[in-house]
Amino acid sequence: LCYRRKEPIGVCACIIPWNFPLLMQAWKIAPALACGNTVVLKTSEKTPLSALHVCKLIKEAGFPPGVVNVVNGYGVPTGEYL
């Protein structure tokens, strides 16, 4: 007997490096949202504005509050919490 169970996992923590921040955000946000999960993005301390702008666009697109969240900060203390 083989069956597939389609349900969201929950919250996906995504850590974005400093190189190619917009491309990496798209690679991590799109599959998580397509599967019905919410996302917490931890951006690099060197490129935080790109993620904040993407979140502004997500808000303007009409996504519900809390679906995509951004956490800014240095890697060691902030990334450990995720």
C-alpha positions in Angstrom: 0.0 0.0 0.0 1.5 3.3 -1.0 -0.1 6.7 -0.4 1.0 10.3 -0.2 0.2 12.7 2.6 0.0 16.3 1.6 0.3 18.7 4.6 2.6 21.6 5.5 5.5 21.0 7.7 5.2 24.3 9.6 7.8 27.0 9.9 10.8 26.9 7.6 13.9 28.7 8.8 16.0 30.0 5.9 19.5 31.5 6.3 20.5 33.7 3.4 24.2 34.3 2.6 25.6 37.6 1.5 26.2 36.6 -2.1 23.2 36.6 -4.4 20.6 37.5 -1.7 17.6 38.0 -4.0 18.2 34.8 -5.9 18.7 32.8 -2.7 15.6 34.3 -1.2 13.6 33.2 -4.2 15.1 29.7 -4.1 14.1 29.3 -0.4 10.8 31.2 -0.2 9.0 29.9 -3.2 9.1 26.1 -2.5 8.2 26.7 1.2 5.2 28.9 0.4 4.1 26.5 -2.5 3.9 23.7 0.1 1.9 25.8 2.5 4.6 26.6 5.1 5.5 29.9 6.7 9.0 31.3 6.4 11.5 33.0 8.7 14.4 34.5 6.8 17.7 35.3 8.5 19.6 37.6 6.2 23.3 38.4 6.1 24.3 41.4 8.2 25.9 42.7 5.0 22.8 42.7 2.8 19.7 43.1 5.0 17.9 45.7 2.8 17.2 43.3 -0.1 15.2 41.0 2.1 13.3 43.9 3.7 12.4 45.2 0.2 11.2 41.7 -0.9 9.0 41.5 2.3 7.6 44.9 1.4 6.7 43.5 -2.1 5.2 40.4 -0.5 3.0 42.6 1.7 1.9 44.6 -1.3 1.0 41.4 -3.1 -1.5 40.6 -0.4 0.1 37.8 1.6 -1.4 37.4 5.1 0.7 38.8 8.0 3.2 36.4 9.4 3.6 34.2 6.3 7.1 35.6 5.5 9.1 37.0 8.4 12.6 38.6 8.4 15.2 38.4 11.2 18.2 40.7 10.9 21.4 40.4 12.9 24.9 38.9 13.1 25.3 35.2 12.2 26.4 33.6 15.4 23.8 34.9 18.0 20.9 35.2 15.5 21.4 32.1 13.5 21.7 29.9 16.6 18.1 30.8 17.6 16.7 29.5 14.3 
